[in-house]
Amino acid sequence: MGEGGIRGYLTEALRTASRSFDLAGRSTRSELLTYYFASLLIGIAITFSLGWFLDFEQERLATYGLKWLISVPFPALLVRRLHDQVRSGLWAWLAFPPAAFSAAADAASVFGGIEQRISFDQATWFFYWPSLLCLIAVLAAFLMPGTAGPNRFGPDPRGRE
């Protein structure tokens, strides 16, 4: 990571965010976890701060927007994690069903309110389990160790030979 402490974590998270559309190369688990926890902490801080200045409806809309903005780097990060395990980035499509389901649920909440969200959940309950299985597969891919040394997707990001 280079720098220590919170500054090092934020630097690493910003580097990951800057590679939001970079599908080439490999990424480490620590890059993933650093970005996830930095996003979580920043998201909590922003959401808490918004609560002081916005009414509930505005805060809710801003929170959904922040959630999706923070999620932008994850597809490319997943592809690079798969590359680190010598897997095709096409496996990242497993993340699409849970993301699409979550986006549809969020849209129901934003555009129709709580009643529309409840109706959406009741009408689509049968998508929860397949979506959950896809999410578990994606989580496993994120957390599985990468291969040591260079592979067909590039050099080892951990510097191992």
C-alpha positions in Angstrom: 0.0 0.0 0.0 2.9 2.4 0.5 1.6 5.0 2.9 0.2 4.0 6.2 -2.9 4.9 8.1 -6.1 6.4 6.9 -4.3 8.5 4.2 -2.9 5.3 2.7 -6.3 3.7 2.6 -8.0 6.8 1.0 -5.2 7.0 -1.6 -5.7 3.3 -2.4 -9.5 3.8 -2.6 -9.1 6.8 -4.9 -6.7 4.8 -7.1 -9.3 2.1 -7.4 -12.0 4.6 -8.2 -9.8 6.1 -10.9 -9.7 2.7 -12.6 -13.5 2.4 -12.7 -13.6 1.5 -16.3 -10.2 -0.3 -16.6 -10.8 -4.0 -17.2 -7.2 -4.8 -17.9 -4.8 -6.3 -15.4 -5.3 -7.7 -12.0 -6.5 -6.5 -8.6 -5.8 -7.8 -5.1 -8.3 -8.6 -2.4 -6.8 -5.8 -0.3 -7.6 -3.4 -3.1 -11.2 -4.6 -3.1 -11.5 -4.5 0.7 -9.9 -1.1 1.0 -12.3 0.4 -1.6 -15.3 -1.3 0.0 -14.5 -0.1 3.5 -13.5 3.4 2.4 -16.8 3.6 0.4 -18.7 2.4 3.4 -17.2 5.0 5.8 -17.5 7.8 3.3 -21.1 6.8 2.5 -22.0 6.7 6.2 -20.4 10.1 6.8 -22.1 11.7 3.8 -25.5 10.2 4.6 -25.3 11.3 8.2 -24.3 14.8 7.1 -27.2 15.0 4.6 -29.6 14.2 7.5 -28.7 17.5 9.0 -29.4 19.6 5.9 -32.1 17.8 3.9 -35.6 16.6 4.6 -36.3 12.9 4.6 -37.3 12.6 1.0 -34.3 14.5 -0.3 -32.0 12.5 1.9 -33.4 9.3 0.7 -32.9 10.3 -3.0 -29.4 11.5 -2.3 -28.6 8.3 -0.5 -29.8 6.1 -3.5 -27.7 8.3 -5.8 -24.6 8.0 -3.6 -25.1 4.2 -3.4 -25.0 3.9 -7.2 -22.2 6.3 -7.6 -20.0 4.4 -5.1 -20.9 1.2 -6.9 -19.5 2.3 -10.3 -15.9 0.8 -9.8 -17.1 -2.6 -8.6 -17.7 -4.2 -12.1 -14.2 -3.4 -13.3 -12.8 -4.4 -9.9 -14.6 -7.7 -10.2 -13.2 -8.3 -13.7 -9.7 -7.6 -12.4 -10.2 -9.9 -9.4 -11.3 -12.7 -11.8 -8.2 -12.0 -13.9 -6.1 -12.4 -10.8 -7.6 -15.9 -10.5 -6.9 -16.6 -14.2 -10.7 -16.5 -15.0 -12.4 -14.8 -17.8 -14.0 -11.4 -17.0 -17.2 -12.8 -18.5 -17.9 -14.4 -15.1 -18.6 -10.9 -13.9 -22.0 -11.1 -15.5 -23.1 -13.1 -12.5 -23.2 -9.7 -10.7 -25.8 -8.4 -13.1 -28.9 -10.1 -11.7 -28.5 -8.9 -8.2 -27.5 -5.4 -9.4 -30.5 -5.2 -11.7 -32.8 -6.4 -9.1 -31.5 -3.9 -6.6 -31.7 -1.1 -9.1 -35.3 -2.0 -9.9 -36.2 -2.1 -6.2 -34.5 1.3 -5.7 -36.4 2.7 -8.7 -39.7 1.5 -7.2 -38.9 3.2 -4.0 -37.8 6.5 -5.6 -40.5 6.8 -8.1 -43.4 5.2 -6.3 -42.7 5.5 -2.6 -42.9 2.9 0.1 -46.2 1.5 -1.2 -44.7 0.9 -4.7 -41.6 -0.8 -3.1 -43.8 -3.1 -1.1 -45.8 -4.0 -4.2 -42.6 -4.6 -6.1 -41.2 -6.9 -3.4 -44.5 -8.9 -3.3 -44.6 -9.2 -7.1 -40.9 -10.3 -7.5 -40.3 -12.4 -4.4 -39.3 -15.4 -6.5 -36.2 -13.4 -7.8 -34.7 -13.1 -4.4 -33.2 -16.6 -4.2 -31.6 -16.7 -7.6 -30.3 -13.2 -7.0 -28.9 -14.2 -3.7 -27.1 -17.2 -5.2 -25.5 -15.0 -7.9 -24.5 -12.6 -5.1 -22.8 -15.4 -3.1 -21.0 -16.5 -6.3 -19.7 -13.0 -6.8 -18.7 -12.6 -3.2 -16.7 -15.9 -3.5 -15.0 -14.7 -6.6 -14.1 -11.4 -4.9 -12.6 -13.2 -1.9 -10.8 -16.2 -3.5 -7.0 -15.9 -3.6 -5.3 -14.9 -6.8 -2.6 -16.9 -8.5 1.0 -16.3 -7.6 3.3 -14.8 -10.2 2.4 -13.5 -13.6 -0.5 -14.9 -15.6 -2.0 -14.2 -19.0 -3.7 -11.1 -17.6 -0.5 -9.4 -16.3 2.0 -9.3 -13.6 1.2 -10.3 -10.0 -0.1 -7.1 -8.3 1.4 -8.3 -5.1 4.9 -8.5 -6.6 5.3 -12.2 -6.1 7.3 -14.2 -8.6 
